[in-house]
């Protein structure tokens, strides 16, 4: 079987062309750095030909480790005797930049004797703006075939397929008439070629510039950024809420139908508590992942996400992060799981690693029930400033800001104390053109991302769920949680939490909340003998008030839960994204120590003030 290499600069439409030629559903977006691995697929028009989509790079002369890996893979492909041709995709709306890379590819292919075809993409955009270019003149000047195509509409793909088949059937050694090893010469040649044969007219450039003048304006750009980010943040809750309710209702209906049919005892309890209760706790987040992926995909395809990264880069740079870290961190306020997936857009491995450090400290929605319970128990419901601001609402805002500040401080400290973090790539981001999003690949990608979460992370979550259930169920078969193995573990670790005023019941609740933070509320409700405690926060808060728990202990718990990484779903997804348990284990241990220390300090300070 012959092979054809597909290569091009980021955001040139290379992956969309690959999808058209193979029928596969690879991720396509209008954002630099989307393709992160080599994909392959059989050519739909020629089943004896295998197309390989290589990661997009700006130059064959690399400056980053990731680009180095991609370029080395490209040269290894050129050395493969089965490779019959190379297709270099260039964006005709930015022809000069595309030709700089294309000239490097032509010379590399000449070195290995591989025929090359220049696929001049985005011809539909030129047509829509009444612009044209001299395809035949450019082909003659480059001495290689140049085909004007539109990967979106399919224009020119038949001619491209004919050239692929021709190179497979009649293999010939390729010799380039353009040899330039000096970068300045290559840039000058690309500029001359673009001026001589490129699109005539500046309508497209003017349209992009006008939009950038607004979205990158010092005032209007910041205001529009806040509005768009608010819509993104709000959509994670509002758009996903009906689907989340539907998932929860479906699980409840399935449990109500299935559990009574099972024999009473351990089997029914396991299905009810571990499967529907434990596994269902993470399935409810799937709609959030779908909505987040869809909305972020819209921002990617439209070209705005790159502008948002530029706006956020300067303030985040002080904390060792990059502008590309903003979207994952903002997503983490809803849920850390989709936020970790969103961190894939951070192309720098070191900055991505720092972003992973910050995400678990973002005040996710799973913390909200815990915050609501503890604030209701320890913060008065009275109002301040003439009734304009309630103390409980102010406390909620304060604990949210506390988590965000902790995340930024952690990345700032790590980036300044780790020498490797101080020598990273500069922030370089190409501004892609504004385009209307294509809905079909957006919905498909959101669905695939949601399915990936369920099938991959679900395996680890299920394993831990079973362990937690077994510890809480035996040896008394769930009759008394306090006497179970989990309860015994809580009493065993009671001295650990005693320094900030907590007894064994809170230790059990903290242990059980490792599966999901919101389980803390339900566990306390069970221990205090309140049915449905997780849905009756007011009654449970009153019980905590009457139990004599010190006010310092309540604030210590708030601080503990705002820092501690007690979410198996987050750990599982981190392990999946990093291909190792090292980072999840380090974060779990270090944030647990950090949370414990901060909680103890909080207890001491608050008790001293209260006294």
NORWORA-V421096 format. One record per helix or strand of 2 or more residues. SS is the DSSP state (hx for helix, st for strand). FROM is the first residue (numbers start at 1). LEN is the number of residues. If there is no record, write none. Layout:
{{SS | FROM | LEN} {SS | FROM | LEN}}
//
This chain:
{{st | 2 | 7} {hx | 14 | 9} {st | 39 | 5} {st | 46 | 8} {hx | 65 | 14} {st | 83 | 9} {hx | 92 | 21} {st | 115 | 7} {hx | 123 | 6} {hx | 135 | 8} {st | 145 | 4} {hx | 157 | 13} {hx | 183 | 15} {hx | 203 | 13} {hx | 220 | 42} {hx | 266 | 18} {hx | 286 | 17} {hx | 304 | 14} {hx | 325 | 8} {hx | 336 | 10} {hx | 349 | 11} {hx | 365 | 14} {st | 383 | 2} {st | 389 | 2} {hx | 391 | 27} {hx | 419 | 4} {hx | 439 | 35} {hx | 481 | 3} {hx | 485 | 8} {hx | 494 | 5} {hx | 504 | 9} {hx | 519 | 9} {hx | 533 | 3} {hx | 537 | 10} {hx | 551 | 13} {hx | 568 | 11} {hx | 582 | 29}}
//
